[in-house]
Amino acid sequence: MYYLNMHEAKTNLSGYINRLKPEEVIILCRRNVPVAEIRLLPSRPERHIGVARGEFRVPDDFNDPLPADILESFANPQ
């Protein structure tokens, strides 16, 4: 856990974040009084283009105009 006053955080925050481990926290202080925490976000798995290939098919009528009753519901929501 790192305790940083605002001036130190403004000057060197990127360096502290680069050294931060997942379980660690940076406590930001204003005049040595804690006011905020900074912690790393959990990493998200990398997404790859095309992973769902073959799992669904776009219907042939995908670009056809919507039926009149559906268009009407957009124009006059209840």
C-alpha positions as CSV (number, residue, x, y, z in Angstrom):
1,M,0.0,0.0,0.0
2,Y,1.3,3.4,-1.0
3,Y,0.3,6.7,0.7
4,L,0.7,9.6,-1.6
5,N,0.0,13.3,-1.1
6,M,-1.6,15.0,-4.0
7,H,1.6,16.8,-5.2
8,E,3.5,13.5,-5.2
9,A,0.6,11.8,-7.1
10,K,0.5,14.5,-9.7
11,T,4.2,14.3,-10.3
12,N,4.8,10.5,-10.3
13,L,1.4,8.7,-10.5
14,S,2.2,6.8,-13.7
15,G,5.3,5.3,-12.1
16,Y,3.4,4.2,-9.1
17,I,0.7,2.6,-11.2
18,N,3.2,0.8,-13.3
19,R,4.7,-0.8,-10.1
20,L,1.3,-1.5,-8.5
21,K,0.4,-5.2,-8.0
22,P,-3.2,-6.4,-8.3
23,E,-3.6,-6.8,-4.5
24,E,-2.1,-3.3,-3.7
25,V,-3.8,0.0,-3.2
26,I,-2.6,3.6,-3.6
27,I,-4.1,5.9,-0.9
28,L,-4.3,9.5,-2.0
29,C,-4.0,12.0,0.8
30,R,-4.7,15.7,1.1
31,R,-2.5,17.2,3.8
32,N,-1.8,13.7,5.1
33,V,-5.5,12.8,5.4
34,P,-6.6,9.9,3.2
35,V,-9.3,11.0,0.7
36,A,-9.3,8.4,-2.1
37,E,-8.1,4.9,-3.2
38,I,-6.6,3.8,-6.5
39,R,-6.5,0.1,-7.3
40,L,-6.0,-1.9,-10.5
41,L,-9.0,-3.1,-12.3
42,P,-9.4,-6.8,-12.9
43,S,-8.0,-7.7,-16.4
44,R,-10.5,-8.7,-19.0
45,P,-9.9,-11.6,-21.3
46,E,-8.7,-10.6,-24.8
47,R,-11.5,-10.7,-27.4
48,H,-10.8,-12.1,-30.8
49,I,-12.6,-11.3,-34.0
50,G,-14.5,-14.2,-35.4
51,V,-14.8,-16.4,-32.4
52,A,-18.6,-16.8,-33.0
53,R,-18.2,-17.7,-36.7
54,G,-20.8,-20.2,-37.7
55,E,-22.9,-19.9,-34.5
56,F,-25.6,-17.8,-36.1
57,R,-26.8,-16.7,-39.5
58,V,-28.0,-13.3,-40.6
59,P,-31.5,-13.8,-42.2
60,D,-32.0,-12.8,-45.8
61,D,-34.7,-10.3,-44.8
62,F,-32.4,-8.5,-42.3
63,N,-32.3,-5.2,-44.2
64,D,-36.0,-5.3,-45.2
65,P,-38.2,-2.4,-43.8
66,L,-39.8,-3.1,-40.4
67,P,-43.6,-3.9,-40.3
68,A,-45.9,-1.0,-40.0
69,D,-47.0,-1.9,-36.4
70,I,-43.4,-1.9,-35.1
71,L,-42.6,1.4,-36.8
72,E,-45.8,2.8,-35.2
73,S,-44.6,1.7,-31.8
74,F,-41.4,3.7,-32.2
75,A,-43.3,6.8,-33.4
76,N,-45.9,6.6,-30.5
77,P,-44.4,4.9,-27.4
78,Q,-46.9,4.2,-24.7
